[in-house]
Every structure is written in structure tokens, then in C-alpha cells.
Amino acid sequence: MTEAVVSLDLDGVTDKAGLMDRCARDLGLPDYFGRNWDALADVLSDPGLWPESAAVVVVRNWQPYAETRPGEWATACDVFSHASAVTVALALGGSS
């Protein structure tokens, strides 16, 4: 099985609104995406929005956001960990 890999680059993201906008852009989410935690959880668990092959979302440049907004980041990690249609992985090294 071939995995589809999608990059979610959080470089420059400083708040929840920025995170939601970046998710919409980088993940190619539909116009009806509500830009809130429940909506993010819904789209990450909707198999109809992702390729038939297993999808992997790699989150890059997340550390500055996590340090600036630890509470929001904890919620994001909770949402990411409960995604059922994709696997969300945090890139630990550089931005490449």
C-alpha cells in the first residue's frame, strides 16, 4: 500500500486562528471546514476527504507554536491523536 503524505507547515503560526487557516490551506480542506477543534477532529476522521491509501500528515515547524501557546498545542495534539482517517506525525528535526 502506498501512503499519501501531506505536510502541515506551522512556520509563523502564532495562535489557534492561524493554525486553523494553515490546516485549511495545507491539508486542502473543504470550504465548509469550520476552523474550530471539533471541525478539525471531524475532517481528520472523515475517510471521504483522504485518499484510499493510508494518509499521513506530517506537522513541521510546530515547536514555536507549542512553546507560545502550550494550552492550544495540547488541544491540537489531542485532536491529532484521535484522528481516525489519517496518521498525524510530528517532524522532530529541521524543516526539510
Secondary structure, DSSP 8 states (H G I E B T S, - for coil): ---EEEEEE-TT--SHHHHHHHHHHHTT--TT--SSHHHHHHHHT-GGGS-SS-EEEEEES-HHHHHH-HHHHHHHHHHHHT-SSEEEEE--S---
